[in-house]
Amino acid sequence: MKFLMVGAGLSGAVIGRHLVEAGHDITVVDTRPHVAGNCHTERCAQTGVLVHVYGPHIFHTDDTEVWDFVNRYETFRPYKNRVKTVSGGRVYSLPVNLHTINQFFGKAMDPSEARAFIEAQADTTIADPQTFEEQALRFVGASLYVAFFKGYTQKQWGCHPSELPASILKRLPVRFNYDDNYFFHRFQGMPENGYTAMVERILDHPGITLRLNTRFSRDQAGTYDHVFYTGPLDGWYDYDIGRLGYRTLDFERFTHDGDYQGCAVMNYGDVQVPFTRITEHKHFAPWETHQGSVCYREYSRECGPNDIPYYPVRLIKEKALLTDYMARAQAEKNVTFVGRLGTYRYLDMDVTIREALDCARSVLEQIATGGDLPVFSRTPM
């Protein structure tokens, strides 16, 4: 069969590779001049630093198959994400851990003492938290909430935490030990030569035709047996009943001679600081040595028509519109909506790859049995 992948990011590349190895003909198109989507990396000509052009992407997973898959195409070097944050003019470690708690409150508590102390800080009058703010107050109390969660969340989402659902803060965001590794997954690392090199290798197959700087239009779909669409779900319909809400990011890029901040990620939790964080990209590849440095100040705002969508908002208004678009999608033939934009969900890279692998296998099974190919790689709701 002839398949078209709209988008040369992780979803399109992984599905395309799986299907081409099963003997199918694959064409991949992307409007950008490069592959890898938002995890695109490139060398800075001035400093030699490997830059995460659309913001940092750190690979972490417990999925052995996904880890083995990415390591087929790129060597992953060990990397632990250790985030710092500035709050009230002082620097702390994130996620909030025993060192953060003792430093913030000026104490020297052991784990059991700290746990009891935080439980005493928590607002136990909130029996059933409905908002992000209530959830945070119930988990950690007012002091830690204001210092480490309130301002950053307000800047990231563009609204007060009392307007966000409690589900955003799913579990207790505190560790009662000195572990400052931001993630807890078994496999964590960075691709030695960057994500773009990895995706280029995934797409390097004689049965895959890659067309960059190419804009897709729906009238092209008829020349293929099936389309895998990784663009925005509402974009497939030219946003004709409205746009699903996203947050986008603006990056203020600057260079520095030497080490600018001493770490890869420095958050700024105070709401009066307009940016959410500064990232220093040479620290994402600690096995390399560079005198110069490339940094991003990162600003979050509402996504406009000409912006790159990053995070789906998924509040009540968006969910109602999403339901309408989903109903229309279910009536489509010969298209599968995949990835974070196609399913309007926030996805980590490992989940994106897992869903792409599962989707490709499902497609092959349906072809073998004569069944209908899926409309969504994973249902958005």
LOFIDO-520297 format. One record per residue (C-alpha): x, y, z; chain; residue number from 1. Coordinates in pm, 1 decimal. Layout:
N
filum X:X; Y:Y; Z:Z; chain:A; n:NUM $
...
REM end
This chain:
381
filum X:0.0; Y:0.0; Z:0.0; chain:A; n:1 $
filum X:100.4; Y:362.5; Z:-51.0; chain:A; n:2 $
filum X:103.7; Y:558.3; Z:274.0; chain:A; n:3 $
filum X:151.4; Y:930.2; Z:329.9; chain:A; n:4 $
filum X:292.4; Y:1056.7; Z:659.6; chain:A; n:5 $
filum X:205.6; Y:1421.9; Z:716.1; chain:A; n:6 $
filum X:479.6; Y:1531.6; Z:952.5; chain:A; n:7 $
filum X:840.7; Y:1415.3; Z:989.0; chain:A; n:8 $
filum X:842.0; Y:1416.0; Z:1368.5; chain:A; n:9 $
filum X:856.3; Y:1111.5; Z:1592.4; chain:A; n:10 $
filum X:507.1; Y:981.7; Z:1512.0; chain:A; n:11 $
filum X:540.4; Y:998.2; Z:1134.8; chain:A; n:12 $
filum X:895.3; Y:864.0; Z:1134.4; chain:A; n:13 $
filum X:825.7; Y:567.3; Z:1362.7; chain:A; n:14 $
filum X:504.1; Y:461.9; Z:1187.8; chain:A; n:15 $
filum X:666.7; Y:508.0; Z:849.0; chain:A; n:16 $
filum X:968.6; Y:296.9; Z:943.8; chain:A; n:17 $
filum X:754.8; Y:15.9; Z:1079.6; chain:A; n:18 $
filum X:534.1; Y:5.7; Z:770.7; chain:A; n:19 $
filum X:817.3; Y:31.0; Z:518.9; chain:A; n:20 $
filum X:989.8; Y:-265.6; Z:683.0; chain:A; n:21 $
filum X:666.2; Y:-457.2; Z:623.0; chain:A; n:22 $
filum X:696.4; Y:-385.4; Z:250.7; chain:A; n:23 $
filum X:478.2; Y:-76.4; Z:209.4; chain:A; n:24 $
filum X:559.8; Y:241.7; Z:15.6; chain:A; n:25 $
filum X:604.6; Y:549.3; Z:235.5; chain:A; n:26 $
filum X:610.3; Y:920.3; Z:157.9; chain:A; n:27 $
filum X:680.0; Y:1169.5; Z:436.8; chain:A; n:28 $
filum X:610.7; Y:1542.1; Z:397.5; chain:A; n:29 $
filum X:680.8; Y:1829.4; Z:635.1; chain:A; n:30 $
filum X:645.7; Y:2204.9; Z:601.8; chain:A; n:31 $
filum X:970.9; Y:2262.2; Z:788.2; chain:A; n:32 $
filum X:1320.3; Y:2235.3; Z:633.8; chain:A; n:33 $
filum X:1419.4; Y:1963.3; Z:881.9; chain:A; n:34 $
filum X:1292.8; Y:1640.7; Z:1034.6; chain:A; n:35 $
filum X:1227.8; Y:1565.3; Z:1404.8; chain:A; n:36 $
filum X:952.5; Y:1820.6; Z:1463.7; chain:A; n:37 $
filum X:979.9; Y:2010.9; Z:1789.5; chain:A; n:38 $
filum X:1264.8; Y:1793.4; Z:1916.3; chain:A; n:39 $
filum X:1489.1; Y:1921.3; Z:1633.0; chain:A; n:40 $
filum X:1850.2; Y:1982.8; Z:1737.2; chain:A; n:41 $
filum X:2127.2; Y:2163.7; Z:1552.8; chain:A; n:42 $
filum X:2480.3; Y:2285.7; Z:1618.0; chain:A; n:43 $
filum X:2533.6; Y:2652.5; Z:1691.9; chain:A; n:44 $
filum X:2790.6; Y:2774.2; Z:1438.9; chain:A; n:45 $
filum X:2932.4; Y:3027.5; Z:1685.3; chain:A; n:46 $
filum X:2974.8; Y:2809.1; Z:1994.9; chain:A; n:47 $
filum X:2950.6; Y:2449.5; Z:1870.9; chain:A; n:48 $
filum X:2679.2; Y:2381.0; Z:2128.9; chain:A; n:49 $
filum X:2407.5; Y:2132.6; Z:2031.4; chain:A; n:50 $
filum X:2090.6; Y:2343.4; Z:2061.4; chain:A; n:51 $
filum X:1737.2; Y:2215.5; Z:2123.6; chain:A; n:52 $
filum X:1585.9; Y:2463.1; Z:1879.0; chain:A; n:53 $
filum X:1224.1; Y:2440.2; Z:2000.7; chain:A; n:54 $
filum X:1310.1; Y:2399.6; Z:2367.2; chain:A; n:55 $
filum X:1474.6; Y:2116.6; Z:2561.3; chain:A; n:56 $
filum X:1365.8; Y:1755.1; Z:2521.5; chain:A; n:57 $
filum X:1491.8; Y:1498.6; Z:2771.6; chain:A; n:58 $
filum X:1428.2; Y:1132.8; Z:2703.3; chain:A; n:59 $
filum X:1298.7; Y:925.2; Z:2994.9; chain:A; n:60 $
filum X:1098.2; Y:603.5; Z:3000.4; chain:A; n:61 $
filum X:1027.4; Y:273.8; Z:3172.1; chain:A; n:62 $
filum X:936.1; Y:116.8; Z:2837.3; chain:A; n:63 $
filum X:1215.3; Y:-124.2; Z:2743.8; chain:A; n:64 $
filum X:1098.2; Y:-168.4; Z:2386.0; chain:A; n:65 $
filum X:1089.1; Y:206.9; Z:2325.8; chain:A; n:66 $
filum X:1433.7; Y:248.8; Z:2482.5; chain:A; n:67 $
filum X:1573.6; Y:-28.8; Z:2262.7; chain:A; n:68 $
filum X:1406.7; Y:127.3; Z:1957.8; chain:A; n:69 $
filum X:1566.6; Y:471.6; Z:1995.9; chain:A; n:70 $
filum X:1903.6; Y:313.3; Z:2071.0; chain:A; n:71 $
filum X:1887.6; Y:133.0; Z:1735.4; chain:A; n:72 $
filum X:1920.4; Y:470.5; Z:1566.0; chain:A; n:73 $
filum X:2129.6; Y:678.9; Z:1804.1; chain:A; n:74 $
filum X:2362.0; Y:631.4; Z:2099.5; chain:A; n:75 $
filum X:2197.9; Y:764.5; Z:2415.9; chain:A; n:76 $
filum X:2430.9; Y:900.7; Z:2681.5; chain:A; n:77 $
filum X:2330.0; Y:899.6; Z:3049.0; chain:A; n:78 $
filum X:2162.4; Y:1222.2; Z:3155.3; chain:A; n:79 $
filum X:1976.6; Y:1317.1; Z:3472.7; chain:A; n:80 $
filum X:1757.2; Y:1626.8; Z:3467.7; chain:A; n:81 $
filum X:1838.8; Y:1826.3; Z:3779.6; chain:A; n:82 $
filum X:1629.0; Y:2141.2; Z:3781.9; chain:A; n:83 $
filum X:1688.4; Y:2448.2; Z:3996.9; chain:A; n:84 $
filum X:1443.3; Y:2726.8; Z:4069.8; chain:A; n:85 $
filum X:1470.1; Y:3085.2; Z:4189.6; chain:A; n:86 $
filum X:1206.1; Y:3186.2; Z:4442.4; chain:A; n:87 $
filum X:1220.7; Y:3496.0; Z:4658.0; chain:A; n:88 $
filum X:1578.6; Y:3566.4; Z:4551.4; chain:A; n:89 $
filum X:1709.8; Y:3223.3; Z:4654.5; chain:A; n:90 $
filum X:1794.9; Y:2910.1; Z:4456.3; chain:A; n:91 $
filum X:1636.6; Y:2574.7; Z:4541.2; chain:A; n:92 $
filum X:1630.0; Y:2224.1; Z:4392.3; chain:A; n:93 $
filum X:1329.1; Y:2079.4; Z:4213.6; chain:A; n:94 $
filum X:1130.2; Y:1870.3; Z:4247.6; chain:A; n:95 $
filum X:1071.1; Y:1976.3; Z:4606.6; chain:A; n:96 $
filum X:1275.9; Y:1729.7; Z:4811.8; chain:A; n:97 $
filum X:1416.9; Y:1697.8; Z:5161.4; chain:A; n:98 $
filum X:1696.8; Y:1944.0; Z:5085.9; chain:A; n:99 $
filum X:1446.6; Y:2196.4; Z:4945.3; chain:A; n:100 $
filum X:1220.8; Y:2163.0; Z:5250.3; chain:A; n:101 $
filum X:1503.2; Y:2198.7; Z:5503.7; chain:A; n:102 $
filum X:1656.2; Y:2491.1; Z:5314.0; chain:A; n:103 $
filum X:1323.5; Y:2670.1; Z:5268.8; chain:A; n:104 $
filum X:1212.4; Y:2636.0; Z:5630.0; chain:A; n:105 $
filum X:1561.9; Y:2664.3; Z:5783.2; chain:A; n:106 $
filum X:1548.9; Y:2321.8; Z:5945.5; chain:A; n:107 $
filum X:1740.8; Y:1993.1; Z:5951.9; chain:A; n:108 $
filum X:1456.6; Y:1739.2; Z:5947.7; chain:A; n:109 $
filum X:1489.0; Y:1372.3; Z:5868.2; chain:A; n:110 $
filum X:1240.4; Y:1210.3; Z:5624.7; chain:A; n:111 $
filum X:980.1; Y:1116.8; Z:5885.9; chain:A; n:112 $
filum X:999.3; Y:1457.1; Z:6053.5; chain:A; n:113 $
filum X:966.6; Y:1632.1; Z:5718.1; chain:A; n:114 $
filum X:667.3; Y:1420.5; Z:5620.4; chain:A; n:115 $
filum X:488.3; Y:1505.7; Z:5944.1; chain:A; n:116 $
filum X:584.4; Y:1871.6; Z:5904.2; chain:A; n:117 $
filum X:441.3; Y:1893.3; Z:5550.0; chain:A; n:118 $
filum X:126.1; Y:1710.1; Z:5653.6; chain:A; n:119 $
filum X:80.4; Y:1973.3; Z:5924.3; chain:A; n:120 $
filum X:124.5; Y:2247.3; Z:5660.5; chain:A; n:121 $
filum X:-139.3; Y:2093.1; Z:5431.2; chain:A; n:122 $
filum X:-488.8; Y:2240.4; Z:5424.4; chain:A; n:123 $
filum X:-693.7; Y:1943.6; Z:5546.2; chain:A; n:124 $
filum X:-1017.1; Y:2142.5; Z:5522.7; chain:A; n:125 $
filum X:-1008.3; Y:2073.7; Z:5146.9; chain:A; n:126 $
filum X:-1168.1; Y:1729.7; Z:5136.8; chain:A; n:127 $
filum X:-1216.9; Y:1698.0; Z:4759.8; chain:A; n:128 $
filum X:-978.1; Y:1923.7; Z:4563.0; chain:A; n:129 $
filum X:-1130.6; Y:2045.3; Z:4235.6; chain:A; n:130 $
filum X:-866.9; Y:2290.4; Z:4114.6; chain:A; n:131 $
filum X:-490.4; Y:2295.3; Z:4081.5; chain:A; n:132 $
filum X:-470.0; Y:2545.8; Z:4365.4; chain:A; n:133 $
filum X:-683.4; Y:2335.4; Z:4598.5; chain:A; n:134 $
filum X:-483.5; Y:2025.8; Z:4511.6; chain:A; n:135 $
filum X:-153.5; Y:2199.7; Z:4585.4; chain:A; n:136 $
filum X:-279.6; Y:2349.7; Z:4911.1; chain:A; n:137 $
filum X:-408.0; Y:2007.7; Z:5015.5; chain:A; n:138 $
filum X:-76.1; Y:1842.4; Z:4928.9; chain:A; n:139 $
filum X:185.8; Y:2090.7; Z:5053.8; chain:A; n:140 $
filum X:20.6; Y:2391.6; Z:5220.7; chain:A; n:141 $
filum X:32.7; Y:2759.8; Z:5140.5; chain:A; n:142 $
filum X:406.7; Y:2834.1; Z:5184.1; chain:A; n:143 $
filum X:545.4; Y:2577.3; Z:4940.3; chain:A; n:144 $
filum X:254.1; Y:2634.1; Z:4701.7; chain:A; n:145 $
filum X:324.8; Y:3007.1; Z:4672.5; chain:A; n:146 $
filum X:703.0; Y:2961.3; Z:4649.1; chain:A; n:147 $
filum X:723.7; Y:2679.0; Z:4395.6; chain:A; n:148 $
filum X:391.2; Y:2624.0; Z:4219.6; chain:A; n:149 $
filum X:164.3; Y:2928.8; Z:4204.6; chain:A; n:150 $
filum X:366.4; Y:3180.6; Z:4003.7; chain:A; n:151 $
filum X:525.2; Y:2931.4; Z:3765.4; chain:A; n:152 $
filum X:190.2; Y:2767.0; Z:3691.0; chain:A; n:153 $
filum X:22.4; Y:3102.7; Z:3634.8; chain:A; n:154 $
filum X:289.7; Y:3202.2; Z:3382.7; chain:A; n:155 $
filum X:292.0; Y:2862.5; Z:3212.2; chain:A; n:156 $
filum X:-84.7; Y:2841.5; Z:3163.2; chain:A; n:157 $
filum X:-180.7; Y:3209.2; Z:3143.7; chain:A; n:158 $
filum X:-448.7; Y:3185.9; Z:3410.4; chain:A; n:159 $
filum X:-477.3; Y:3162.2; Z:3785.9; chain:A; n:160 $
filum X:-420.8; Y:2810.1; Z:3927.7; chain:A; n:161 $
filum X:-773.4; Y:2824.6; Z:4070.1; chain:A; n:162 $
filum X:-899.0; Y:2804.4; Z:3708.6; chain:A; n:163 $
filum X:-703.5; Y:2487.2; Z:3627.1; chain:A; n:164 $
filum X:-827.1; Y:2134.6; Z:3702.8; chain:A; n:165 $
filum X:-681.4; Y:1941.2; Z:3993.8; chain:A; n:166 $
filum X:-580.9; Y:1661.6; Z:3755.2; chain:A; n:167 $
filum X:-278.0; Y:1864.2; Z:3637.6; chain:A; n:168 $
filum X:-119.4; Y:1797.2; Z:3977.5; chain:A; n:169 $
filum X:-190.1; Y:1425.9; Z:3996.2; chain:A; n:170 $
filum X:32.0; Y:1319.4; Z:4283.6; chain:A; n:171 $
filum X:222.8; Y:1461.2; Z:4578.9; chain:A; n:172 $
filum X:494.2; Y:1679.9; Z:4420.8; chain:A; n:173 $
filum X:734.5; Y:1630.0; Z:4713.1; chain:A; n:174 $
filum X:1011.8; Y:1379.2; Z:4788.1; chain:A; n:175 $
filum X:1114.0; Y:1304.1; Z:5143.1; chain:A; n:176 $
filum X:1472.6; Y:1220.8; Z:5050.0; chain:A; n:177 $
filum X:1761.2; Y:1403.6; Z:4882.9; chain:A; n:178 $
filum X:1693.9; Y:1272.6; Z:4532.3; chain:A; n:179 $
filum X:1691.6; Y:1572.3; Z:4297.0; chain:A; n:180 $
filum X:1661.7; Y:1373.6; Z:3973.0; chain:A; n:181 $
filum X:1355.6; Y:1535.7; Z:3816.2; chain:A; n:182 $
filum X:1235.7; Y:1211.3; Z:3658.3; chain:A; n:183 $
filum X:1197.7; Y:869.5; Z:3817.0; chain:A; n:184 $
filum X:1210.3; Y:646.6; Z:3508.5; chain:A; n:185 $
filum X:1451.3; Y:355.7; Z:3470.0; chain:A; n:186 $
filum X:1595.0; Y:477.1; Z:3138.6; chain:A; n:187 $
filum X:1704.9; Y:839.7; Z:3107.8; chain:A; n:188 $
filum X:1938.4; Y:992.2; Z:2854.0; chain:A; n:189 $
filum X:2019.7; Y:1223.6; Z:2567.9; chain:A; n:190 $
filum X:2105.7; Y:1128.2; Z:2208.3; chain:A; n:191 $
filum X:2476.3; Y:1182.3; Z:2159.5; chain:A; n:192 $
filum X:2434.0; Y:1349.1; Z:1819.8; chain:A; n:193 $
filum X:2090.2; Y:1499.7; Z:1881.5; chain:A; n:194 $
filum X:1733.4; Y:1401.8; Z:1801.8; chain:A; n:195 $
filum X:1748.6; Y:1519.2; Z:1441.2; chain:A; n:196 $
filum X:2030.3; Y:1274.2; Z:1365.0; chain:A; n:197 $
filum X:1820.7; Y:998.0; Z:1523.4; chain:A; n:198 $
filum X:1507.7; Y:1076.3; Z:1320.7; chain:A; n:199 $
filum X:1712.9; Y:1107.7; Z:1000.1; chain:A; n:200 $
filum X:1834.5; Y:751.9; Z:1057.2; chain:A; n:201 $
filum X:1481.7; Y:626.5; Z:1128.8; chain:A; n:202 $
filum X:1374.3; Y:770.8; Z:792.6; chain:A; n:203 $
filum X:1682.7; Y:643.9; Z:609.2; chain:A; n:204 $
filum X:1530.8; Y:360.4; Z:405.4; chain:A; n:205 $
filum X:1506.3; Y:313.8; Z:26.4; chain:A; n:206 $
filum X:1130.0; Y:269.3; Z:56.3; chain:A; n:207 $
filum X:1080.3; Y:608.7; Z:225.5; chain:A; n:208 $
filum X:1053.7; Y:928.2; Z:19.4; chain:A; n:209 $
filum X:1110.8; Y:1241.4; Z:228.2; chain:A; n:210 $
filum X:985.5; Y:1580.6; Z:108.6; chain:A; n:211 $
filum X:1071.5; Y:1875.0; Z:331.2; chain:A; n:212 $
filum X:952.1; Y:2233.8; Z:280.2; chain:A; n:213 $
filum X:628.9; Y:2077.3; Z:154.5; chain:A; n:214 $
filum X:285.5; Y:2190.3; Z:267.2; chain:A; n:215 $
filum X:11.0; Y:1927.6; Z:276.9; chain:A; n:216 $
filum X:-338.8; Y:1991.9; Z:150.0; chain:A; n:217 $
filum X:-627.0; Y:1747.6; Z:177.4; chain:A; n:218 $
filum X:-666.2; Y:1716.8; Z:-198.3; chain:A; n:219 $
filum X:-330.2; Y:1534.1; Z:-201.4; chain:A; n:220 $
filum X:-475.3; Y:1250.8; Z:6.8; chain:A; n:221 $
filum X:-649.7; Y:1091.6; Z:-290.2; chain:A; n:222 $
filum X:-319.2; Y:984.4; Z:-447.2; chain:A; n:223 $
filum X:-243.4; Y:758.3; Z:-149.1; chain:A; n:224 $
filum X:-416.8; Y:456.4; Z:-2.0; chain:A; n:225 $
filum X:-406.8; Y:604.9; Z:348.0; chain:A; n:226 $
filum X:-280.9; Y:916.3; Z:527.9; chain:A; n:227 $
filum X:-130.2; Y:938.0; Z:876.4; chain:A; n:228 $
filum X:-184.2; Y:1295.3; Z:987.3; chain:A; n:229 $
filum X:29.0; Y:1431.8; Z:1271.4; chain:A; n:230 $
filum X:-82.9; Y:1793.1; Z:1236.9; chain:A; n:231 $
filum X:-349.1; Y:1963.2; Z:1450.5; chain:A; n:232 $
filum X:-682.6; Y:1781.1; Z:1443.6; chain:A; n:233 $
filum X:-870.5; Y:2107.5; Z:1389.5; chain:A; n:234 $
filum X:-623.8; Y:2200.4; Z:1114.8; chain:A; n:235 $
filum X:-742.4; Y:1904.6; Z:905.5; chain:A; n:236 $
filum X:-1076.2; Y:2086.8; Z:887.7; chain:A; n:237 $
filum X:-918.1; Y:2429.6; Z:833.7; chain:A; n:238 $
filum X:-1042.9; Y:2532.3; Z:1180.6; chain:A; n:239 $
filum X:-1388.8; Y:2583.6; Z:1032.2; chain:A; n:240 $
filum X:-1578.5; Y:2551.9; Z:1363.2; chain:A; n:241 $
filum X:-1307.8; Y:2711.2; Z:1577.2; chain:A; n:242 $
filum X:-953.8; Y:2657.9; Z:1702.5; chain:A; n:243 $
filum X:-862.4; Y:2423.7; Z:1984.6; chain:A; n:244 $
filum X:-669.1; Y:2611.5; Z:2251.3; chain:A; n:245 $
filum X:-293.2; Y:2572.7; Z:2286.6; chain:A; n:246 $
filum X:-11.9; Y:2742.0; Z:2471.7; chain:A; n:247 $
filum X:291.9; Y:2839.6; Z:2268.1; chain:A; n:248 $
filum X:644.7; Y:2932.6; Z:2370.2; chain:A; n:249 $
filum X:864.4; Y:3227.5; Z:2277.8; chain:A; n:250 $
filum X:1240.5; Y:3188.9; Z:2316.0; chain:A; n:251 $
filum X:1474.7; Y:3479.4; Z:2373.0; chain:A; n:252 $
filum X:1804.7; Y:3329.6; Z:2259.5; chain:A; n:253 $
filum X:2136.7; Y:3470.2; Z:2377.1; chain:A; n:254 $
filum X:2497.5; Y:3357.0; Z:2396.0; chain:A; n:255 $
filum X:2744.6; Y:3384.5; Z:2680.0; chain:A; n:256 $
filum X:3118.4; Y:3338.9; Z:2715.7; chain:A; n:257 $
filum X:3169.9; Y:3077.4; Z:2985.3; chain:A; n:258 $
filum X:2907.8; Y:2919.7; Z:3209.7; chain:A; n:259 $
filum X:2597.0; Y:3137.0; Z:3242.9; chain:A; n:260 $
filum X:2401.7; Y:2966.0; Z:3523.6; chain:A; n:261 $
filum X:2579.0; Y:2640.9; Z:3610.9; chain:A; n:262 $
filum X:2289.0; Y:2411.2; Z:3524.2; chain:A; n:263 $
filum X:2069.1; Y:2314.1; Z:3229.4; chain:A; n:264 $
filum X:1736.1; Y:2441.2; Z:3364.6; chain:A; n:265 $
filum X:1670.2; Y:2728.0; Z:3604.7; chain:A; n:266 $
filum X:1302.3; Y:2795.1; Z:3675.0; chain:A; n:267 $
filum X:1173.4; Y:3130.6; Z:3796.5; chain:A; n:268 $
filum X:877.7; Y:3081.1; Z:4028.3; chain:A; n:269 $
filum X:803.6; Y:3444.8; Z:4111.3; chain:A; n:270 $
filum X:515.0; Y:3577.6; Z:3905.0; chain:A; n:271 $
filum X:676.8; Y:3920.4; Z:3862.2; chain:A; n:272 $
filum X:954.0; Y:3761.2; Z:3653.0; chain:A; n:273 $
filum X:797.6; Y:3745.4; Z:3304.6; chain:A; n:274 $
filum X:973.7; Y:3432.1; Z:3180.7; chain:A; n:275 $
filum X:923.1; Y:3081.5; Z:3318.2; chain:A; n:276 $
filum X:1279.7; Y:2954.7; Z:3296.5; chain:A; n:277 $
filum X:1624.6; Y:2988.4; Z:3142.9; chain:A; n:278 $
filum X:1778.0; Y:2685.5; Z:2974.4; chain:A; n:279 $
filum X:2153.1; Y:2657.5; Z:2906.0; chain:A; n:280 $
filum X:2193.3; Y:2408.2; Z:2628.5; chain:A; n:281 $
filum X:2553.4; Y:2295.8; Z:2665.2; chain:A; n:282 $
filum X:2455.9; Y:2137.2; Z:2996.6; chain:A; n:283 $
filum X:2219.7; Y:1901.6; Z:2810.9; chain:A; n:284 $
filum X:2533.6; Y:1733.8; Z:2669.4; chain:A; n:285 $
filum X:2770.0; Y:1716.6; Z:2969.3; chain:A; n:286 $
filum X:3008.9; Y:1486.7; Z:2779.7; chain:A; n:287 $
filum X:3098.7; Y:1782.1; Z:2555.0; chain:A; n:288 $
filum X:3313.7; Y:2084.5; Z:2642.6; chain:A; n:289 $
filum X:3241.2; Y:2433.7; Z:2509.0; chain:A; n:290 $
filum X:3374.0; Y:2772.5; Z:2611.9; chain:A; n:291 $
filum X:3074.4; Y:2954.8; Z:2471.0; chain:A; n:292 $
filum X:2715.2; Y:2895.0; Z:2575.6; chain:A; n:293 $
filum X:2369.5; Y:2920.2; Z:2419.8; chain:A; n:294 $
filum X:2076.9; Y:3006.6; Z:2647.5; chain:A; n:295 $
filum X:1701.6; Y:3054.1; Z:2607.1; chain:A; n:296 $
filum X:1472.9; Y:3269.4; Z:2815.8; chain:A; n:297 $
filum X:1138.0; Y:3097.7; Z:2782.3; chain:A; n:298 $
filum X:802.7; Y:3274.4; Z:2777.0; chain:A; n:299 $
filum X:463.2; Y:3104.4; Z:2762.5; chain:A; n:300 $
filum X:153.8; Y:3262.1; Z:2606.2; chain:A; n:301 $
filum X:-168.3; Y:3183.9; Z:2424.5; chain:A; n:302 $
filum X:-109.4; Y:3026.7; Z:2084.6; chain:A; n:303 $
filum X:-216.3; Y:3235.5; Z:1785.6; chain:A; n:304 $
filum X:-292.7; Y:3123.6; Z:1427.4; chain:A; n:305 $
filum X:68.7; Y:3168.2; Z:1313.4; chain:A; n:306 $
filum X:235.4; Y:3022.9; Z:1623.7; chain:A; n:307 $
filum X:372.7; Y:2676.4; Z:1693.6; chain:A; n:308 $
filum X:129.9; Y:2488.3; Z:1922.0; chain:A; n:309 $
filum X:300.1; Y:2328.2; Z:2223.3; chain:A; n:310 $
filum X:62.3; Y:2240.9; Z:2507.2; chain:A; n:311 $
filum X:-310.3; Y:2166.6; Z:2463.0; chain:A; n:312 $
filum X:-520.6; Y:2366.0; Z:2708.1; chain:A; n:313 $
filum X:-806.5; Y:2113.6; Z:2735.4; chain:A; n:314 $
filum X:-1035.6; Y:2319.8; Z:2955.7; chain:A; n:315 $
filum X:-1416.9; Y:2295.1; Z:2933.7; chain:A; n:316 $
filum X:-1446.7; Y:2507.5; Z:2617.3; chain:A; n:317 $
filum X:-1177.1; Y:2311.5; Z:2437.5; chain:A; n:318 $
filum X:-1320.6; Y:1975.2; Z:2535.1; chain:A; n:319 $
filum X:-1659.3; Y:2068.1; Z:2389.8; chain:A; n:320 $
filum X:-1498.5; Y:2172.7; Z:2061.6; chain:A; n:321 $
filum X:-1278.9; Y:1862.0; Z:2065.2; chain:A; n:322 $
filum X:-1589.6; Y:1644.8; Z:2093.3; chain:A; n:323 $
filum X:-1729.5; Y:1807.8; Z:1778.4; chain:A; n:324 $
filum X:-1408.4; Y:1754.0; Z:1583.0; chain:A; n:325 $
filum X:-1384.1; Y:1394.7; Z:1702.8; chain:A; n:326 $
filum X:-1735.9; Y:1322.2; Z:1577.8; chain:A; n:327 $
filum X:-1641.0; Y:1452.5; Z:1234.3; chain:A; n:328 $
filum X:-1316.8; Y:1255.6; Z:1234.3; chain:A; n:329 $
filum X:-1498.6; Y:929.8; Z:1303.6; chain:A; n:330 $
filum X:-1671.7; Y:966.4; Z:968.2; chain:A; n:331 $
filum X:-1342.2; Y:1002.4; Z:779.5; chain:A; n:332 $
filum X:-1204.3; Y:731.0; Z:554.8; chain:A; n:333 $
filum X:-839.3; Y:665.3; Z:474.0; chain:A; n:334 $
filum X:-690.9; Y:890.5; Z:743.1; chain:A; n:335 $
filum X:-550.3; Y:821.8; Z:1090.1; chain:A; n:336 $
filum X:-487.0; Y:1109.1; Z:1331.7; chain:A; n:337 $
filum X:-173.2; Y:1046.4; Z:1536.9; chain:A; n:338 $
filum X:61.2; Y:1213.5; Z:1783.3; chain:A; n:339 $
filum X:13.3; Y:1498.0; Z:2027.7; chain:A; n:340 $
filum X:-144.2; Y:1736.4; Z:1773.9; chain:A; n:341 $
filum X:-354.5; Y:1478.2; Z:1594.6; chain:A; n:342 $
filum X:-503.2; Y:1355.5; Z:1922.8; chain:A; n:343 $
filum X:-487.9; Y:1691.5; Z:2108.0; chain:A; n:344 $
filum X:-297.9; Y:1551.5; Z:2405.8; chain:A; n:345 $
filum X:25.6; Y:1634.3; Z:2582.2; chain:A; n:346 $
filum X:262.2; Y:1343.6; Z:2517.1; chain:A; n:347 $
filum X:615.2; Y:1275.1; Z:2634.4; chain:A; n:348 $
filum X:848.4; Y:1142.0; Z:2365.8; chain:A; n:349 $
filum X:845.2; Y:784.3; Z:2491.9; chain:A; n:350 $
filum X:464.6; Y:775.5; Z:2491.3; chain:A; n:351 $
filum X:462.9; Y:923.1; Z:2139.8; chain:A; n:352 $
filum X:689.7; Y:642.6; Z:2018.5; chain:A; n:353 $
filum X:495.2; Y:375.6; Z:2205.4; chain:A; n:354 $
filum X:167.0; Y:488.3; Z:2050.0; chain:A; n:355 $
filum X:328.7; Y:506.9; Z:1704.7; chain:A; n:356 $
filum X:459.5; Y:150.6; Z:1733.6; chain:A; n:357 $
filum X:121.1; Y:25.9; Z:1855.0; chain:A; n:358 $
filum X:-57.8; Y:213.4; Z:1576.8; chain:A; n:359 $
filum X:166.7; Y:67.9; Z:1306.2; chain:A; n:360 $
filum X:114.3; Y:-284.5; Z:1437.0; chain:A; n:361 $
filum X:-260.6; Y:-233.2; Z:1452.6; chain:A; n:362 $
filum X:-258.2; Y:-110.7; Z:1092.6; chain:A; n:363 $
filum X:-69.0; Y:-418.9; Z:974.8; chain:A; n:364 $
filum X:-311.1; Y:-645.6; Z:1160.9; chain:A; n:365 $
filum X:-610.8; Y:-473.9; Z:1001.7; chain:A; n:366 $
filum X:-456.0; Y:-497.6; Z:657.1; chain:A; n:367 $
filum X:-394.8; Y:-869.3; Z:709.4; chain:A; n:368 $
filum X:-754.4; Y:-933.0; Z:820.6; chain:A; n:369 $
filum X:-925.3; Y:-688.6; Z:584.4; chain:A; n:370 $
filum X:-1045.7; Y:-465.4; Z:866.4; chain:A; n:371 $
filum X:-1080.3; Y:-86.4; Z:880.1; chain:A; n:372 $
filum X:-772.4; Y:114.1; Z:972.3; chain:A; n:373 $
filum X:-804.9; Y:319.9; Z:1292.1; chain:A; n:374 $
filum X:-920.1; Y:682.4; Z:1283.9; chain:A; n:375 $
filum X:-710.9; Y:772.0; Z:1590.3; chain:A; n:376 $
filum X:-388.1; Y:615.1; Z:1712.7; chain:A; n:377 $
filum X:-535.0; Y:676.9; Z:2058.7; chain:A; n:378 $
filum X:-869.8; Y:838.4; Z:2130.1; chain:A; n:379 $
filum X:-829.6; Y:1203.0; Z:2240.3; chain:A; n:380 $
filum X:-1086.1; Y:1178.0; Z:2523.7; chain:A; n:381 $
REM end
